[in-house]
Amino acid sequence: MPTPSTTTADIESQHRTLAELISRITQEDGMHQTAISQLALFRTSLPSPMGHHDLCQPALCLIAQGQKVVDLDEVRFIYDPLHYLVASVALPVTSQVTVASPTEPYLSLRLNIDPAEISSLIAEAGPMAVTNSNSRGVYVDRLDAPLLDAVLRLIRLLDTPRDIAMLAPLIRREIIYRLLRSPSGQILRDITNTDSLTHRVTRAIDWLNQNYQAPLRIEDLARVANLSPSALHHRFKAVTAMSPLQYQKQLRLQEARRLMLCENLEVAAAGYRVGYESPSQFSREYSRLFGAPPLRDLARLRNAG
């Protein structure tokens, strides 16, 4: 078995290689989709001036260089090259790159996770030891050499496109398998276990993502999750760090912001499109989440871009 110092040295060497690969492939700042399904690379030469609001889908997020902060309501997660972040369910989050420079840009990757693939792997791998875990839908864990090695092999496939169709699915499955076997793997396993409370909350989350414009009745959502209203509220907050109503509100406001910014909808029209009947209520809640009324916020975003 390798000594801890050897393992640390291996990871540092692998990280330098990973950073070199991502830097060479990306060249310019921004998100870069790749020829490998569900894999995206990111490069940023300066820290983010403000938090970026987004609906984070199930994914592995790994940093080769730099540091990032992710806020889930009032819960903060910080990760860097020695730690990776996993989102096990779709969650509205705020993220910010905190360490980056022109000479050492922030370099990272995101590999989307398909819950169906998790179920398939669990069925093939057989019983796994139950590990201690909380119920939060986002977690940060320490990176180890085998997981980083698999990620490196996946990135290297971008240099040999002819091998992607055959080898990328195999390596992606290895990565997910290693996540399932990790100290926090129980969190991922629970989302596919139909007997778990987390799986029931996941059903409620999926319903909200598809019906966020509709009026929310907790009794109806509880029936979707097959939980009592009080149990749903408690378990939903344990997974998402917010209540179902707060979750729906963030979905609505993020989509309204996108509609105004990308599709040039007027403020009242965007609010109505996502389910608000009162323009004044929409403006108040928008200001509370984004720190400024819609028109001022949009001007700030356009100037920053």
N, C-alpha and C positions, 0 to 999 in steps of 0.2 A: 504494500500500500504506500502511495507517495506521501512524503512528509508535508505538513501544512505549508512550509516555505516553498517547497517544490510546486505545490498546487498553485500558490499565489503567483509564483514566477511564470508558470504555464499560462495562467489567465492573463497576466500582464502582456505576455508575448502575443497571445491570441488576440487580445484587444488592439494592440498596435496593428496587427495584420487586418483586423476587421475595419479599423478606422481608415487604413490606407485603401482598402477595397471600396468602402462607401464613398470616400473622398474622390477617388478616381472615377467612379460611376456617376456621381451626382454633378460635380463640377460647379453648378450654380445653386443658390439658395432656393428652398422650396421643397414641396413634396414631389417625389419621383415614383410613378408607378413602374413596375418592372414586368418582364416577360414571365415571371413566376406568379401564378394565380395567388391572390391574397397577400402578396408581399409588396410593401412600399418602403422606400428609403427617404430620409429627411436630412436636410442640411440647412443650418442657420448660422450666419456669421456674427450676429449680435444678440444679446439677451432680448427677450420679448418686452416691449414697452408696457404691455398690459396683458391681462389674462385673456386667453382665447377660449370662448365658450363653444362647446361641441357635444354631440351625442356620441359617446365612446362605445363602440361595438365590441363584442367579445374578441380579445386579441392579446397577444404577447407583445410588449413594447420593451425594446432593449437598446441601451445607449452605448455607442462605441467611444464617444468623446463628449464631455460636457455634463450638464446636470439639468434636471427638469422637476418642476413642482406640479402636482395634480391635486386640485381641491374638489372633493365631493361634498357639497354643501359646506359644513364647518369642519370636516375631517380632511386633513392634509397628508399627502403622500409625497415623499421626496426620493428620487432614485437617480442613480449615476452609473458609471461603468461597472461597478461591483454589485449592483442590484438591478433586478428587472421588475417590471410592473405587469400584472395580468388583470384584465377586466374579464370577469366571467359572465356578466350580463350587460345589456345595453343600459348606459347610465349617462345622464347629462352632467358634464364636469367642466371645470375651468382649469386650463393648463397654461404654464408659463415656462419658457426656457430661461434659466437663471444663470447659467455659465456658458459663454460662447464668445469668440473673438474672431477677427479676420484671419489671424495666424493659426488659431486652434478652434475651428468652427464646431458647433454642436452637430454631431452625426449620430443618427439613430435609425432604427427600423421598426416596422410594425408588421406582424404576421397575424392575420385574422384567424380566429378559431371558430370552427364549425361544430356546434354541439352534437350534431349527428355523428361526426367523426370521433368525438369523445365516447359516445355510446358504443360505437363499433370497436374501439380500442379496448374499452373496459371488458366487453364481451370476450375478446380474443385473449386478453392478458390474464383473465381470471381474477380471483380475490386479491385485493391489495390491503395492506395494513392500514387501519384507521389511524389518521394523524390528527393531532390537535389543530383546530382551526376555528376562526370566528366565522360569522355569517356574512361579512361584508363582501359586496360584489366586486370590489377592487382590492388587491393586495400587492405588497412589495416583498420580494424574497431575495435571498443572497444567490448570486450567480455561481455556478460550479463549472469546472472544466469540461465535463461531458456535454452539457447543454450548449455551452459556447462553441465547442467543436462542431456540433451538429449545425448550429446556425452558420458558422463559417463555411461548411461544406455546401449549404444551401446558397449562400451568396456567391460562392465561386462558380456555381452552375451558370450564372449570368454570362460568364466568359465562354461557355460552351453551349450555346442555345440548342444544339441537336440533342443534348442529354436531358434537357429540362422535362420533357413530357414523360420520360421513363423514371428519372431519378428524383425529381422534386417532390412528387407525392410520397415517396418512401421516406425522404428526409423530413418532410413536414410531419409525417406520422411519428417519426422518432422524436421530434421536438415535443409534440403533444404528449407522447408517452412519458418522456422525462419530466414534463410538468406535472403529470398525474402522479408520478412517483416521488415528487419533491415533498419537502416538509409541509407545504401548504396545499398539496394536491387534492386534499379532501374537499376543498372549496369548489374546485372544478368538477370533481366527481359528483358532488351533491346536485348540481344543476341538471343532471340526467337521471338521477335516482327518483323515480316516480313516487316513492314513499317518503321522500324528504320534504321538509317544510320549505327549503330553498327552491326546490323544483316548483312547488305550488306558487310561490312568490314570482318565479320566472314566468309562469303563465299569466299572472296579473300584469307584469311588466310588458309582455308581448302584446296583451290586449290594449294597454294604454298607448303603446307606440303606434298601434293601428287605428285607435279611436280617440286620439287626444283632443280633437275638435268637439267631441260630443260632451254634453253635461255629465258630470261624474257623480254617480250614486254608489257609495261605499258598499251597500248591500248587494248591488249587481256585481261589483268587482269581486266581492267576497265569494259569490257563487262561482265565478270563473275560476277562482283559486281553490275552491272547495275548503274554505276556512270560514270561521265566524268573523264578523266585522272587527271585533276587538283583536282576535288573533292575527288577522290580516294586517291591521295597523301596526301591531308590535313587530311582526316578522318582516314586513315591508321596510320599516325603518331600520331594522337590524341589517338588512341587505344593502339598502340604498342610502342610508343616513338621512332620509327625508320621508315625509308622509306621502301617500298616494296623491293627495291634492297638490302638494309642493312639487312632486315629480311631474304631474300633468302641466302645472304652471310653467315649469322650466322648458318642457317640450314645446308648449305653445309659443313662448316668448322667443326661443331660439329659432323656431321656424318662421315667425313673423319677421325677425331680424334678417333672416336669409331672403325672404320674399322682398323686403324693401331694398336690400343691398344688391341682390343679384337679378331680381325681376322688376325692379323699379316700381313696386306697388306703393301707393300712397299709404300714409299711416293708418287712417281709418279702415281702408280696404284690407290691409294686412291683418289688423286686429280682428276684423270680422271674419276673415278667412280661417283663422286659427281657433275661432270659437268665442271671441269676446263680443258681447252685445253693447257694452258701454265703452266709448272711446276714452273717457276720462279714467275709468278703471284700468284699461289697457295701458295708458300712458303712465299711471302711477306705478303699476307693477313692473312695467318695462324699466322705469327709472330706478326702481329698487334693485333690480337684478343687474342692470348694465351700468348704473352709476350716472346716467344722464337721460333726459327725454329722448324719444326716437330721433327727431331731426338733428339734435346736437350730437347724439351718439353716431349717427350715420356720417355726419360731416367729419367727426374725429376719425372714424374708420377709413374713410376715403382719403383723408390727408395722410394718415399713417401708411396707407398702401402706396 
